[in-house]
Amino acid sequence: MDTHQLVHHAAAVDPDGRMLGDREFPADQNGYRELLNWAESFGIINAFGG
């Protein structure tokens, strides 16, 4: 996860390090909700990093 003042860029990877997807989200309350929903769409979340 790459955090910035206006947007956050997130990448999802599987346990073997393969890229599942990446996306930018606004750095506001709605953006955080979108990010969590997007991350959950890949299944169980084992970790978040910044």
C-alpha positions in Angstrom: 0.0 0.0 0.0 1.3 3.4 -1.0 -0.3 6.2 1.0 -0.5 9.8 -0.1 -2.4 12.9 0.9 -5.2 12.7 -1.7 -5.1 9.0 -2.8 -3.9 5.7 -1.7 -2.6 3.0 -4.1 -3.3 -0.6 -3.1 -2.1 -3.9 -4.6 -3.4 -7.3 -3.7 -1.2 -10.3 -3.9 -1.8 -14.0 -3.2 0.3 -16.0 -0.7 2.8 -16.9 -3.5 3.3 -13.2 -4.3 1.3 -13.2 -7.6 -0.5 -9.9 -8.3 -4.2 -10.2 -8.1 -5.0 -6.5 -8.8 -4.1 -2.9 -8.0 -6.1 0.3 -7.7 -6.1 3.8 -6.4 -8.7 5.1 -3.8 -9.5 8.6 -2.5 -7.9 9.3 0.9 -11.2 10.0 2.5 -13.9 8.0 4.4 -15.6 6.8 1.2 -12.3 5.8 -0.3 -11.3 3.8 2.8 -14.6 1.9 2.6 -14.1 1.3 -1.2 -10.6 0.0 -0.5 -11.8 -2.4 2.2 -14.6 -3.7 -0.1 -12.2 -4.1 -3.0 -9.7 -6.0 -0.8 -12.4 -8.3 0.6 -13.4 -9.2 -3.0 -10.2 -11.3 -3.2 -11.2 -13.4 -0.1 -9.8 -13.5 3.4 -7.4 -10.7 4.2 -4.3 -11.9 6.0 -2.4 -8.6 6.2 -2.4 -5.0 5.2 0.9 -3.1 4.8 1.8 0.5 4.3 
